[in-house]
């Protein structure tokens, strides 16, 4: 065993107190002292966006509130990093976020004030104190809180969803699940046992990582236990300290089986609607034999979901609930796609060497590789043309009807005055999009358009929130409600994109930054230090750099 590994595992001497009281579990989701001491990163979560909730509700036969005019409540909102991009893009909607962490709410309020977001309210409050004075909401979000609070708070979260949701409202609740968390919980117990001996949060995190590293290297190398430890270690290596601290070292982390969650929701007058990631609900994605058995085992959707959790050894869910009076229909009809907006960033799989390029205009098959690595193939010319249109539009969206028209135009046909052709095209594209959406991540469906400027203007303008967060953290939200992690150069460029700087001014200001040593400018011969050389080098790449920023979906001018 290496000396370095032993050194990382700090022993406890009499001078160090024994296990201190663990920070109180968060009764408001933001977490009392522990979340003030170790703030949770406050970033957007794509799957919680009302656009996604609207999409799932629409596919399953509900009539959710339009995303552009809705009211949203987020419980345990941290610093409002999830709500701020929504409020910025949807000025006619209203957003309310609460969290128990005074520090994070204060930070979020300062940024919201700086941006002038009048439709966003961030409030330090306890989840237990949410009452009728808050009004009602079209969407309620509880991401990363349900499993990490005491039972009385979990019940209150469900009560809020039941009492504060409008009749067509949708609630998003994420939580840890069994059976997957049985194994992960064992790892958590070990890390808490060792790290609980230390007082400071950062030291507890360091010791938890060191223990897991020690275990992974010390147990029998070829056994299943060793493999499990190594898998968990690999997962945690990619997670930030704040995640490990609040996910694994807090006093409360109570996973449950999905059927138990569904029973709790039902007792509060709520009904299971679906998952934020709809593809996880499709039994056919397991293959025909498993699908047949699942149909025999499960008499309803709740049972089907539970059996699929068993098959996947699932550890985490992002579940959507609706009012008991709602009537979701899980037999999705292709017509539901027609009111949605579509996106896809996938491109055709390049042909093998010596093979001709794919032909979009005939019935030859073309394969597309999805972000997760799947290959989806179609030989329908209209669908291939639709994919080409989406590729040209990405990372933005197109309304379904616009996609249909542009695909027909690309195919060379004209539908004007031919309603039958238009109807046939709509049926084919809707069915193709729906089947692909349910079986893969090739197609995105959205409840609202995603628009932004694709080419930087003479004096480029980035989203105000992106400019603020680039300067503060180097991690920004984009129009797609994604997290974008910036290079050192982009961290200093994006705050300058306020509409006052043309390209020469941008080059000049970035040159001054480079001269301080914060940004390194290189050429083949090495690091540049002379102002004229730095300026020349930056000038030669400024259009390329702005092109990269435009693909981040953050430009508005």
C-alpha positions in Angstrom: 0.0 0.0 0.0 1.4 3.4 -0.9 2.6 5.8 1.7 0.6 8.6 0.0 -2.6 6.7 0.5 -1.9 6.1 4.2 -1.0 9.8 4.7 -4.4 10.9 3.3 -6.2 9.0 6.0 -5.7 11.3 9.0 -5.9 9.4 12.3 -7.8 10.9 15.2 -5.6 11.9 18.2 -6.8 12.9 21.7 -6.3 16.5 20.6 -9.1 16.1 18.1 -12.7 15.9 19.4 -14.6 12.7 19.0 -17.5 12.6 16.5 -19.1 16.1 16.6 -22.8 16.7 16.3 -23.7 16.3 12.7 -25.2 19.5 11.2 -29.0 19.5 11.5 -30.9 18.0 8.6 -32.3 20.7 6.4 -35.9 21.4 7.3 -36.3 23.9 4.5 -34.5 22.1 1.8 -31.7 24.7 1.7 -30.3 23.3 4.8 -29.6 25.4 7.9 -26.0 25.8 8.8 -24.6 23.0 6.6 -25.8 24.7 3.4 -24.5 28.1 4.6 -21.1 26.5 5.4 -20.9 24.5 2.2 -23.2 26.2 -0.4 -24.7 24.0 -3.0 -23.8 25.1 -6.6 -26.9 27.0 -7.9 -27.1 26.1 -11.6 -29.9 25.4 -14.1 -31.3 21.9 -14.3 -32.7 21.2 -17.7 -35.1 18.5 -16.6 -36.9 20.9 -14.2 -37.7 23.6 -16.8 -41.5 24.2 -17.3 -40.8 23.6 -21.0 -40.0 20.0 -20.2 -42.8 19.6 -17.8 -45.2 21.0 -20.4 -43.9 18.6 -23.0 -44.5 15.5 -20.8 -47.9 16.7 -19.7 -48.9 17.4 -23.3 -47.7 14.0 -24.5 -49.7 12.3 -21.8 -53.0 14.1 -22.6 -53.0 17.0 -20.1 -53.4 20.6 -20.9 -50.6 22.3 -18.9 -50.3 26.1 -18.6 -48.3 27.7 -21.5 -44.7 28.1 -20.6 -44.6 31.7 -21.7 -47.4 32.6 -19.2 -47.1 30.5 -16.1 -46.4 30.6 -12.4 -43.6 28.5 -11.0 -42.6 27.6 -7.4 -39.2 26.1 -6.6 -38.6 24.5 -3.1 -35.0 24.6 -2.0 -33.9 26.9 -4.8 -30.4 27.5 -3.3 -29.3 30.8 -4.9 -31.9 30.8 -7.6 -29.6 29.6 -10.3 -32.3 27.4 -11.7 -35.0 30.0 -11.8 -33.0 33.1 -13.0 -32.5 31.9 -16.6 -36.2 31.0 -16.7 -37.2 34.4 -15.4 -34.9 36.2 -17.8 -36.3 34.3 -20.9 -39.9 34.3 -19.8 -40.8 37.9 -18.7 -44.5 37.2 -18.7 -44.2 34.3 -16.3 -43.7 34.6 -12.5 -41.1 32.6 -10.5 -40.9 32.2 -6.7 -38.1 30.4 -5.0 -37.6 29.6 -1.3 -34.6 28.2 0.6 -33.5 28.0 4.2 -30.0 29.2 3.5 -29.9 32.9 4.2 -26.5 33.2 2.5 -27.5 31.7 -0.8 -30.8 33.6 -0.9 -28.9 36.8 -0.2 -26.5 36.1 -3.1 -29.3 35.2 -5.4 -31.3 38.3 -4.6 -28.2 40.5 -5.3 -27.8 39.0 -8.8 -31.6 39.2 -9.5 -31.5 42.8 -8.5 -28.5 43.5 -10.7 -30.3 42.0 -13.7 -33.6 43.8 -12.9 -35.6 40.6 -12.8 -39.0 41.9 -11.6 -40.8 38.5 -12.2 -38.5 36.6 -9.7 -38.9 36.4 -6.0 -36.3 34.7 -3.9 -37.2 34.3 -0.2 -35.5 32.8 2.8 -38.2 30.5 4.2 -38.9 27.1 5.7 -40.8 24.6 3.5 -42.9 23.9 6.5 -44.2 27.5 6.5 -45.4 27.5 2.9 -49.2 28.3 3.1 -52.1 29.8 1.1 -50.5 33.2 1.1 -48.1 32.0 -1.6 -51.0 31.5 -4.0 -51.3 28.7 -6.6 -48.8 27.6 -9.2 -48.8 25.9 -12.6 -45.5 24.2 -11.9 -43.8 23.2 -8.6 -40.1 22.1 -8.6 -38.4 20.2 -5.7 -35.1 19.1 -7.1 -32.5 17.5 -4.7 -34.5 18.0 -1.5 -37.1 15.2 -1.0 -34.7 12.4 0.1 -32.6 14.8 2.2 -35.2 16.1 4.7 -37.1 14.5 7.6 -40.4 12.7 7.0 -42.5 15.7 8.2 -40.9 17.9 5.5 -41.4 15.2 2.8 -45.1 15.1 3.7 -45.2 18.9 3.5 -43.6 18.9 0.1 -46.4 16.6 -1.2 -49.0 18.7 0.6 -47.7 21.8 -1.2 -47.9 20.1 -4.5 -51.5 19.0 -3.7 -52.7 22.3 -2.3 -50.8 24.9 -4.3 -51.0 23.3 -7.8 -53.6 24.6 -10.2 -55.9 22.0 -11.7 -53.7 21.3 -14.7 -50.5 21.9 -12.7 -47.4 19.6 -12.7 -45.0 19.0 -9.9 -41.4 17.7 -10.4 -39.8 15.9 -7.4 -36.4 14.2 -7.6 -35.4 11.5 -5.0 -33.0 8.7 -4.3 -34.5 5.2 -4.9 -34.0 1.6 -4.0 -32.8 -0.9 -5.0 -29.8 1.0 -6.3 -29.3 2.9 -3.1 -28.9 -0.2 -1.0 -25.3 -0.6 -2.3 -24.7 3.2 -2.4 -26.1 3.6 1.1 -23.5 1.2 2.4 -20.7 3.3 0.9 -22.3 6.4 2.5 -22.4 4.8 5.9 -18.7 4.1 5.7 -17.8 7.6 4.6 -20.0 9.1 7.4 -18.4 6.9 10.0 -14.9 8.0 9.2 -15.5 11.6 8.2 -17.8 12.2 11.3 -14.6 12.3 13.4 -13.6 15.7 11.9 -15.1 19.1 12.5 -14.5 21.1 9.3 -16.7 20.4 6.3 -13.8 20.5 3.8 -11.8 18.1 6.0 -14.8 15.8 6.2 -15.0 15.7 2.4 -11.3 15.1 2.0 -11.4 12.3 4.5 -14.4 10.7 2.9 -12.7 10.6 -0.5 -9.5 9.3 1.1 -11.4 6.4 2.9 -13.1 5.4 -0.4 -9.7 5.5 -2.2 -8.2 3.4 0.6 -11.0 0.8 0.5 -10.9 0.5 -3.3 -7.2 -0.2 -3.3 -7.1 -2.5 -0.2 -9.9 -5.1 -0.6 -9.5 -8.2 -2.8 -8.9 -6.9 -6.2 -10.9 -9.4 -8.3 -14.0 -9.6 -6.1 -17.4 -8.0 -6.7 -17.0 -5.9 -3.5 -13.8 -4.3 -4.9 -15.5 -3.7 -8.3 -18.4 -1.9 -6.5 -16.1 0.3 -4.5 -14.1 1.2 -7.6 -17.3 2.1 -9.5 -18.4 4.3 -6.7 -15.0 5.9 -6.3 -15.0 6.7 -10.1 -18.4 8.3 -9.8 -17.4 10.5 -6.9 -14.1 11.5 -8.4 -16.2 13.5 -11.0 -18.4 15.1 -8.3 -17.8 18.5 -6.7 -17.1 18.6 -2.9 -20.5 20.3 -2.2 -22.3 17.3 -3.9 -20.4 14.7 -1.9 -21.0 16.6 1.4 -24.7 17.0 1.0 -25.4 13.8 -0.9 -23.3 11.4 1.3 -22.3 13.1 4.5 -25.5 14.8 5.7 -27.4 13.2 8.5 -30.6 12.6 6.5 -30.6 10.7 3.2 -33.6 8.4 3.0 -34.1 6.6 -0.3 -37.4 4.7 -0.9 -38.9 2.4 -3.5 -40.9 4.0 -6.2 -44.1 2.3 -5.2 -43.7 3.8 -1.7 -43.3 7.2 -3.2 -46.4 6.7 -5.4 -48.4 5.6 -2.3 -47.3 8.7 -0.4 -48.3 11.0 -3.3 -51.7 9.2 -3.6 -52.4 9.8 0.0 -52.0 13.5 -0.5 -54.4 13.6 -3.5 -51.7 13.4 -6.2 -51.4 11.1 -9.2 -48.3 9.8 -11.0 -47.9 11.5 -14.3 -44.5 10.3 -15.6 -40.8 11.0 -15.6 -38.9 14.1 -16.7 -36.9 11.7 -18.9 -39.8 10.0 -20.7 -37.7 7.4 -22.4 -37.1 5.6 -19.1 -40.9 4.8 -19.0 -40.9 2.7 -22.2 -40.8 -1.0 -21.5 -40.0 -1.7 -25.2 -36.6 -0.2 -24.7 -35.6 -3.4 -22.8 -36.3 -5.6 -25.8 -39.3 -7.6 -26.9 -38.9 -10.6 -24.5 -38.5 -8.4 -21.4 -41.3 -6.2 -22.5 -43.6 -9.2 -22.8 -42.7 -10.3 -19.3 -43.2 -6.9 -17.9 -46.7 -6.7 -19.4 -47.5 -10.0 -17.6 -46.1 -8.8 -14.3 -47.4 -5.3 -14.1 -51.1 -4.5 -14.1 -50.6 -0.7 -14.1 -48.0 2.0 -14.8 -46.9 2.2 -11.1 -46.1 -1.5 -11.1 -44.4 -1.3 -14.4 -42.2 1.5 -13.2 -41.2 -0.5 -10.1 -40.3 -3.6 -12.0 -38.2 -1.4 -14.4 -36.4 0.0 -11.3 -35.6 -3.5 -10.3 -34.1 -4.2 -13.8 -32.0 -1.1 -13.8 -31.0 -1.2 -10.2 -32.1 2.4 -10.2 -30.7 5.0 -7.8 -32.4 8.2 -8.7 -35.8 9.4 -10.1 -37.1 12.7 -11.5 -40.8 12.0 -11.2 -43.7 14.2 -12.2 -47.0 14.4 -10.4 -50.4 15.9 -11.2 -53.6 16.5 -9.3 -55.8 13.5 -8.6 -58.5 14.9 -10.8 -56.2 14.8 -13.9 -56.4 11.9 -16.3 -53.0 11.1 -17.9 -53.1 8.8 -20.9 -49.8 6.9 -21.3 -50.8 5.8 -24.8 -49.1 8.7 -26.5 -50.7 9.9 -29.7 -48.5 11.3 -32.5 -50.8 14.3 -32.8 -49.5 15.5 -29.4 -46.1 16.3 -31.1 -47.7 18.9 -33.4 -48.0 21.6 -30.7 -44.4 21.2 -29.6 -41.0 22.5 -30.7 -38.3 20.2 -32.0 -34.5 20.1 -31.9 -31.8 17.6 -32.7 -28.0 18.1 -32.9 -27.3 14.7 -34.3 -25.6 14.3 -37.7 -25.6 11.4 -40.2 -23.0 8.7 -39.4 -20.2 9.1 -42.0 -20.1 6.4 -44.6 -17.4 3.7 -44.5 -14.4 4.4 -46.6 -15.1 4.0 -50.3 -18.9 4.3 -49.7 -21.0 7.1 -51.2 -22.3 9.9 -49.1 -25.8 9.5 -47.8 -28.5 10.6 -50.2 -31.4 12.4 -48.4 -33.7 12.4 -51.4 -34.1 8.7 -52.1 -35.1 5.7 -50.0 -31.5 4.6 -49.1 -31.0 4.2 -45.3 -29.2 6.8 -43.3 -28.0 6.3 -39.7 -27.7 9.0 -37.0 -25.7 8.7 -33.9 -27.4 10.0 -30.7 -25.5 11.8 -27.9 -25.5 8.6 -25.9 -24.0 6.6 -28.7 -27.0 4.9 -30.2 -27.5 4.6 -33.9 -30.9 5.3 -35.3 -31.6 4.5 -39.0 -34.3 5.6 -41.4 -34.9 5.3 -45.1 -37.8 7.7 -45.4 -36.7 10.7 -47.5 -39.0 13.1 -45.7 -37.6 12.1 -42.3 -34.0 12.4 -43.5 -34.8 15.9 -44.8 -36.4 16.8 -41.5 -33.3 15.7 -39.7 -31.2 17.9 -42.0 -33.4 20.9 -41.2 -33.0 20.2 -37.5 -29.2 20.0 -37.9 -29.1 23.4 -39.5 -31.3 24.9 -36.7 -29.5 23.3 -33.7 -29.0 24.3 -30.9 -32.3 26.1 -31.4 -35.7 24.7 -32.0 -38.3 24.7 -34.8 -42.1 24.6 -34.3 -43.5 21.3 -35.7 -45.3 22.9 -38.6 -42.2 24.9 -39.7 -40.2 21.7 -39.6 -42.8 19.9 -41.7 -42.8 22.7 -44.3 -39.0 23.0 -44.5 -38.6 19.3 -44.8 -41.0 19.1 -47.7 -39.3 22.1 -49.4 -35.9 20.4 -49.0 -37.3 17.2 -50.6 -38.2 19.3 -53.6 -42.0 19.2 -53.3 -44.4 22.0 -52.9 -47.4 21.6 -50.5 -49.2 24.9 -51.2 -52.8 24.1 -52.1 -52.3 20.4 -51.3 -53.8 19.8 -47.9 -53.7 16.1 -48.4 -49.9 16.2 -48.9 -49.5 18.4 -45.8 -51.6 16.0 -43.7 -49.6 13.0 -44.9 -46.4 14.7 -44.2 -47.5 15.7 -40.7 -48.6 12.2 -39.9 -45.3 10.7 -41.1 -43.0 13.2 -39.3 -45.0 13.2 -36.1 -44.9 9.4 -35.8 -41.2 9.3 -36.7 -40.3 12.0 -34.2 -42.4 10.5 -31.4 -41.0 7.0 -31.9 -37.5 8.3 -31.9 -38.1 10.5 -28.9 -39.4 7.6 -26.8 -36.6 5.2 -27.8 -33.5 7.4 -27.8 -32.1 10.9 -27.2 -31.8 11.7 -30.9 -34.8 14.1 -30.8 -35.6 16.8 -28.3 -39.2 18.1 -27.7 -39.8 21.4 -26.1 -42.9 23.3 -24.9 -41.5 26.7 -26.1 -39.2 28.0 -28.8 -35.5 28.3 -28.0 -34.2 31.3 -29.9 -30.9 33.3 -29.9 -28.5 35.0 -32.2 -26.4 32.6 -34.3 -23.8 35.1 -35.6 -22.1 37.7 -33.4 -23.0 41.2 -34.4 -20.7 44.1 -35.0 -20.9 44.8 -31.3 -21.8 41.4 -29.8 -24.3 41.1 -26.9 -24.4 38.1 -24.6 -27.2 37.3 -22.2 -26.9 39.6 -19.1 -27.0 36.6 -16.7 -24.2 34.9 -18.7 -22.1 38.1 -18.4 -22.6 38.3 -14.7 -21.9 34.6 -14.0 -18.9 34.5 -16.4 -17.3 37.1 -14.2 -18.3 35.5 -10.9 -17.9 31.8 -11.4 -17.0 31.0 -15.0 -20.1 28.8 -15.2 -23.0 30.2 -17.2 -26.5 29.2 -18.2 -27.5 29.3 -21.8 -30.8 29.7 -23.7 -31.2 25.9 -23.6 -31.1 25.9 -19.8 -27.8 24.1 -19.8 -24.7 24.7 -17.8 -21.7 25.9 -19.9 -18.3 25.8 -18.3 -16.0 28.4 -19.8 -12.4 28.5 -20.8 -10.2 31.1 -19.2 -10.4 33.3 -22.3 -14.2 33.0 -22.5 -14.5 34.0 -18.8 -13.0 37.3 -19.6 -14.6 37.7 -23.1 -18.2 37.2 -22.3 -18.5 40.0 -19.7 -17.3 42.3 -22.4 -20.1 41.3 -24.8 -22.5 44.1 -23.6 -23.0 45.8 -27.0 -20.4 48.5 -26.5 -17.3 46.7 -27.8 -16.6 46.0 -31.4 -13.9 43.4 -32.4 -10.9 45.8 -32.1 -12.1 46.9 -28.7 -12.5 43.3 -27.6 -9.0 42.4 -28.8 -7.6 45.5 -27.0 -9.3 44.7 -23.7 -8.4 41.0 -23.8 -4.8 42.0 -24.6 -4.7 44.0 -21.3 -6.1 40.9 -19.5 -3.4 38.7 -21.0 -0.6 41.1 -20.0 -1.6 40.6 -16.3 -0.9 36.8 -16.8 -4.5 35.7 -16.1 -4.9 34.5 -19.7 -2.1 32.8 -21.5 -1.8 33.4 -25.3 0.4 30.9 -27.1 1.8 30.4 -30.6 3.9 27.6 -31.8 7.1 29.2 -30.5 5.6 29.4 -27.0 3.9 31.8 -24.6 3.6 35.4 -26.0 4.6 38.2 -23.7 4.9 41.3 -26.0 1.8 43.4 -26.2 2.0 43.7 -30.0 2.4 40.0 -30.4 -0.5 39.2 -28.1 -2.8 41.7 -29.8 -1.9 40.3 -33.3 -2.6 36.7 -32.1 -5.9 37.6 -30.5 -7.0 39.6 -33.5 -6.4 36.5 -35.7 -8.7 34.3 -33.7 -11.4 36.7 -32.4 -13.9 35.7 -35.0 -13.3 32.0 -34.2 -13.7 32.7 -30.5 -16.9 34.6 -31.1 -18.1 31.7 -33.3 -17.6 29.3 -30.4 -19.5 31.7 -28.1 -22.4 31.8 -30.6 -22.6 28.0 -30.5 -23.0 28.2 -26.7 -26.5 29.7 -27.3 -25.9 32.8 -25.2 -25.8 35.6 -27.8 -28.7 38.0 -28.2 -27.0 40.5 -30.5 
